[in-house]
Amino acid sequence: MKRAVIALGSNLENPAAQIEAALAAISALPGVHLLRRSACYRTAPVGFAEQPDFINAVCEVASELAPAELLAALLRLEQDFGRVRTFRNAPRVLDLDLLLVEGVSQQDDFLTLPHPRMHERAFVMVPLAQMAPEWQIGTHGTAADIAANLDASGVTRLD
């Protein structure tokens, strides 16, 4: 089993409830065990600004699945939750991104690990630094170090 980190986001249809339901669905995947999760954060939209704020979180799992199999399972969960891909950065019921898989560096047409833009995104790095500050993000440093150097003004922790 390898540890993996997944980002969760939603800004439609009661986003906080979508995140909680998605965490339960992830933990119910065969061969996947939820180890820990971050708090939820309200975040300003990125890219397409004319939409509601997002609720974001990250979780760490232990997975028996190969990285591509885990990503495929996450994409199926998005569909099960009603995600419709209309345009880049569009509002969405659920967005699941496979960010990291322990010891895996990969780049192909289906999957790039570590996620190529995660170190630039406060809505990913702030929750990750809260949950797992020690995770090494490729050659960029630890989650804590990266988060400390990002503009997190649009990221608010929900308790």
C-alpha positions as CSV (number, residue, x, y, z in Angstrom):
1,M,0.0,0.0,0.0
2,K,1.2,3.5,-0.8
3,R,0.1,6.7,0.7
4,A,-1.5,9.2,-1.6
5,V,-2.9,12.7,-1.2
6,I,-6.2,13.8,-2.9
7,A,-7.6,17.3,-3.2
8,L,-11.3,17.9,-2.9
9,G,-13.3,20.9,-4.1
10,S,-16.9,21.9,-4.6
11,N,-18.9,25.1,-5.1
12,L,-22.4,23.8,-6.0
13,E,-25.2,22.1,-4.2
14,N,-24.1,22.5,-0.6
15,P,-20.4,22.3,-1.1
16,A,-19.5,21.5,2.5
17,A,-21.9,18.5,2.4
18,Q,-20.4,17.4,-1.0
19,I,-16.9,17.4,0.5
20,E,-18.0,15.3,3.5
21,A,-19.9,12.9,1.3
22,A,-16.9,12.6,-1.1
23,L,-14.6,11.8,1.9
24,A,-17.0,9.0,2.9
25,A,-17.1,7.7,-0.8
26,I,-13.3,7.8,-1.1
27,S,-12.9,5.8,2.2
28,A,-15.4,3.2,0.8
29,L,-13.4,2.6,-2.4
30,P,-12.1,-1.0,-2.5
31,G,-8.4,-1.0,-1.6
32,V,-8.4,2.6,-0.3
33,H,-8.2,3.5,3.4
34,L,-8.7,7.1,4.6
35,L,-5.8,8.0,6.9
36,R,-6.4,11.6,7.7
37,R,-8.0,14.7,6.3
38,S,-7.6,18.5,6.5
39,A,-10.2,20.9,7.8
40,C,-12.4,22.5,5.1
41,Y,-11.5,25.9,3.7
42,R,-13.6,28.5,1.9
43,T,-11.6,29.7,-1.1
44,A,-12.1,32.3,-3.8
45,P,-12.5,30.8,-7.3
46,V,-9.4,30.8,-9.5
47,G,-9.5,31.3,-13.3
48,F,-13.2,31.9,-13.8
49,A,-14.1,34.4,-11.1
50,E,-17.9,34.8,-11.8
51,Q,-19.0,31.8,-9.6
52,P,-19.5,31.0,-6.0
53,D,-16.6,30.4,-3.6
54,F,-15.3,26.9,-3.2
55,I,-15.0,24.6,-0.2
56,N,-11.7,22.8,-0.4
57,A,-10.0,20.1,1.6
58,V,-7.3,17.4,1.2
59,C,-7.1,13.9,2.4
60,E,-4.4,11.3,2.7
61,V,-5.2,7.7,1.9
62,A,-3.4,4.4,1.9
63,S,-4.1,2.7,-1.5
64,E,-3.6,-0.7,-2.9
65,L,-4.5,0.7,-6.3
66,A,-1.9,1.7,-8.9
67,P,-1.9,5.5,-9.3
68,A,-3.8,5.4,-12.7
69,E,-6.4,3.1,-11.1
70,L,-6.9,5.4,-8.2
71,L,-7.3,8.4,-10.5
72,A,-9.9,6.5,-12.6
73,A,-11.8,5.6,-9.4
74,L,-11.8,9.3,-8.4
75,L,-13.0,10.4,-11.8
76,R,-15.9,7.8,-11.5
77,L,-16.8,9.3,-8.1
78,E,-16.9,12.8,-9.7
79,Q,-19.4,11.5,-12.2
80,D,-21.4,9.7,-9.5
81,F,-21.7,13.0,-7.7
82,G,-23.0,14.7,-10.9
83,R,-20.0,16.5,-12.2
84,V,-20.4,17.9,-15.7
85,R,-17.3,19.3,-17.4
86,T,-18.5,22.3,-19.4
87,F,-15.4,24.5,-19.5
88,R,-12.1,25.0,-17.7
89,N,-12.5,26.2,-14.1
90,A,-16.3,26.0,-14.4
91,P,-18.4,25.7,-11.2
92,R,-18.7,22.0,-10.1
93,V,-20.4,19.7,-7.7
94,L,-17.2,17.9,-7.0
95,D,-13.6,18.1,-8.1
96,L,-11.1,15.4,-7.1
97,D,-7.4,15.7,-8.0
98,L,-4.8,13.1,-7.3
99,L,-1.9,15.2,-6.0
100,L,0.8,12.9,-4.8
101,V,1.5,9.2,-4.5
102,E,4.3,8.3,-2.2
103,G,7.5,7.5,-4.1
104,V,5.9,8.0,-7.5
105,S,6.9,10.5,-10.2
106,Q,5.0,10.0,-13.4
107,Q,4.0,12.0,-16.5
108,D,1.8,10.6,-19.2
109,D,-1.3,11.6,-21.1
110,F,-3.6,10.5,-18.2
111,L,-1.7,11.4,-15.1
112,T,1.1,13.6,-13.9
113,L,2.5,13.1,-10.4
114,P,3.2,15.1,-8.4
115,H,0.3,17.3,-9.7
116,P,2.1,19.9,-11.8
117,R,0.5,23.1,-10.4
118,M,-0.3,22.1,-6.8
119,H,2.7,24.1,-5.4
120,E,1.2,27.3,-7.0
121,R,-2.3,26.9,-5.4
122,A,-3.0,28.2,-2.0
123,F,-6.4,26.4,-2.0
124,V,-4.4,23.1,-2.1
125,M,-1.3,23.9,-0.2
126,V,-2.9,25.6,2.8
127,P,-5.1,22.5,3.6
128,L,-2.2,20.2,2.8
129,A,0.2,22.1,5.1
130,Q,-2.4,21.9,7.9
131,M,-2.9,18.2,7.5
132,A,0.6,17.0,6.5
133,P,3.2,19.8,6.7
134,E,6.0,17.3,6.2
135,W,5.0,16.0,2.7
136,Q,7.7,16.8,0.2
137,I,6.3,18.3,-3.0
138,G,8.6,17.2,-5.7
139,T,11.6,19.5,-5.7
140,H,9.6,22.5,-4.4
141,G,10.0,21.8,-0.7
142,T,7.6,20.7,2.1
143,A,4.0,21.5,2.1
144,A,4.5,23.8,5.1
145,D,7.3,25.8,3.4
146,I,5.4,26.2,0.1
147,A,2.2,27.2,1.9
148,A,4.0,29.8,3.9
149,N,5.2,31.5,0.7
150,L,1.9,31.6,-1.1
151,D,-0.7,34.4,-1.0
152,A,-3.4,32.7,1.0
153,S,-5.6,35.9,1.4
154,G,-8.5,34.1,-0.3
155,V,-8.3,31.0,1.8
156,T,-10.3,30.8,5.1
157,R,-10.4,27.8,7.4
158,L,-13.9,26.7,8.4
159,D,-14.3,25.1,11.9
